[in-house]
């Protein structure tokens, strides 16, 4: 497996791969001086290990999307062995599901989604491409989360809510009603922030 990125998020993905018994062939990063454990990162090249799958190990949704648009390697998936995922769940390429995440019946997860440590995604939820679910988020049943949205650590999304594209939900927030595109909310109950 190949990793693109060499920051904190990449460190966890690197360790997940090693713990799963998978080899990390190389680490790509545009900052040549970056080091990830025992590996120096190198600039991306489509010629290097072009038969291997790649995981984009970048937490920022927009940066992850930009990298996905420029690389030509196929994308892998990574699911930690302690994650509990119902057999009806479908997840797209490039998605990473971390330790102790729980994903329930008929959930649909897009491409390049991050489902972080201890997150809970209940039945019939839909998370579109490039969503980032931070640690300990709880998403109740039948919630829709559109592209590029960040759900901050420990937030709770109540059932039947829709969250638009490019949104940010602040850490610890409780979302009680649907959120339009390009909106930042925080608090309990979550309220729109003017930035």
C-alpha positions in Angstrom: 0.0 0.0 0.0 1.1 3.6 -0.7 0.4 6.6 1.5 0.1 10.2 0.3 0.7 12.6 3.1 3.1 12.6 6.1 1.4 14.5 8.9 -0.4 13.3 12.0 -3.3 11.7 10.2 -0.7 9.8 8.1 1.0 8.5 11.2 -2.1 6.8 12.3 -2.8 5.3 8.9 0.8 4.1 8.6 0.4 2.3 12.0 -2.9 0.8 11.0 -1.4 -0.6 7.8 1.6 -2.1 9.7 -0.7 -3.5 12.4 -2.8 -5.2 9.7 0.3 -6.8 8.3 0.4 -4.7 5.2 3.6 -3.3 3.8 3.9 0.5 3.3 5.8 0.6 0.0 6.4 4.4 0.0 5.2 7.7 1.4 4.4 10.5 -1.0 4.4 14.1 0.1 5.1 17.3 -1.7 7.3 18.5 1.2 10.5 16.7 0.5 11.9 17.1 4.0 9.0 15.3 5.7 9.8 12.0 7.4 7.2 9.4 8.5 8.6 7.0 11.1 11.4 5.3 9.3 10.5 6.6 5.8 11.5 9.8 4.0 8.7 11.0 1.9 9.2 11.6 -1.8 7.4 13.7 -4.4 4.4 12.0 -6.0 5.1 10.0 -9.2 2.7 7.9 -11.1 5.6 5.7 -12.2 6.5 4.5 -8.7 4.7 1.3 -7.6 2.0 1.9 -10.2 0.5 -1.5 -9.5 -0.1 -0.7 -5.8 -3.2 1.0 -4.2 -2.9 4.4 -2.5 -4.5 5.9 0.6 -4.6 9.7 0.8 -3.6 10.3 4.4 -4.6 13.9 4.7 -7.3 15.1 7.1 -8.3 18.3 5.4 -11.2 17.5 3.0 -10.3 20.1 0.3 -6.6 19.0 0.3 -7.6 15.4 0.1 -9.9 16.1 -2.8 -7.2 18.1 -4.6 -4.7 15.2 -4.3 -7.4 12.6 -5.5 -7.8 14.7 -8.6 -4.1 14.6 -9.5 -2.9 11.1 -8.7 -3.3 8.2 -11.1 -2.8 5.3 -8.8 -5.8 3.2 -7.8 -7.2 3.9 -4.3 -7.4 1.4 -1.5 -9.6 1.2 1.5 -8.5 0.7 5.1 -10.7 -0.6 7.9 -9.3 -1.2 11.4 -10.0 -4.7 12.7 -11.7 -3.3 15.8 -14.3 -1.4 13.7 -17.8 -2.9 13.8 -19.4 -2.6 10.4 -22.7 -4.2 9.3 -22.5 -6.4 6.2 -25.0 -4.2 4.4 -22.7 -1.1 4.6 -21.2 0.1 1.4 -18.0 2.3 1.4 -16.2 3.9 -1.5 -12.6 3.7 -2.5 -10.1 5.7 -0.5 -12.2 5.6 2.6 -10.5 4.9 6.0 -12.4 3.6 9.0 -10.5 3.9 12.3 -10.4 2.0 15.6 -13.7 1.2 17.3 -15.9 2.9 14.8 -19.4 1.5 14.5 -21.4 1.7 11.2 -24.9 0.3 11.2 -27.3 -1.3 8.7 -27.7 0.2 5.2 -25.3 3.1 5.8 -23.7 4.4 2.6 -20.2 5.9 2.7 -18.7 7.8 -0.2 -15.2 7.9 -1.6 -12.2 9.3 0.5 -14.3 9.6 3.6 -12.6 9.6 7.1 -14.5 7.9 9.9 -12.3 8.5 12.9 -11.8 6.7 16.2 -14.9 5.7 18.1 -17.4 7.4 15.7 -20.9 5.9 15.5 -22.9 6.0 12.3 -26.4 4.6 12.7 -28.7 2.9 10.2 -29.5 4.3 6.7 -27.1 7.2 7.0 -25.4 8.6 3.8 -22.1 10.3 3.9 -21.0 11.7 0.5 -17.4 11.9 -0.8 -14.6 13.7 1.2 -16.6 13.9 4.5 -14.5 13.9 7.7 -16.1 12.4 10.8 -13.9 13.3 13.7 -13.4 11.1 16.8 -16.4 10.2 18.9 -19.0 11.7 16.6 -22.5 10.2 16.9 -24.6 10.3 13.7 -28.1 9.1 14.5 -30.3 7.2 12.0 -31.2 8.4 8.5 -28.8 11.4 8.4 -27.5 12.7 5.1 -24.1 14.5 5.1 -23.0 16.1 1.8 -19.5 16.4 0.3 -16.5 18.1 2.0 -18.2 18.5 5.3 -16.3 18.2 8.6 -18.1 16.9 11.7 -16.0 18.0 14.7 -15.0 15.7 17.6 -17.8 14.5 19.8 -20.6 16.2 18.0 -24.1 14.6 17.8 -26.3 14.7 14.8 -29.9 13.9 15.6 -32.0 11.6 13.4 -33.4 12.6 9.9 -31.1 15.6 9.6 -29.5 16.7 6.3 -26.1 18.6 6.4 -25.1 20.4 3.2 -21.8 20.6 1.3 -18.7 22.3 2.6 -20.1 22.6 6.2 -18.3 22.6 9.5 -20.0 21.3 12.7 -18.0 22.4 15.7 -16.6 20.0 18.3 -19.2 18.9 20.9 -22.1 20.5 19.0 -25.6 18.9 19.0 -27.3 19.4 15.6 -31.1 19.4 16.0 -32.1 20.7 12.5 -30.8 20.5 8.9 -27.9 22.7 7.8 -27.6 24.4 4.4 -24.5 24.3 2.2 -21.4 26.3 3.2 -22.5 26.8 6.8 -20.5 26.6 10.0 -22.4 25.7 13.2 -21.5 25.2 16.8 -23.1 24.8 20.2 -25.9 22.9 21.9 -28.2 23.3 20.1 -26.0 24.1 17.1 -26.3 27.6 15.8 -24.9 29.3 12.7 -21.7 31.1 13.2 -20.8 34.2 11.3 -17.2 34.2 10.4 
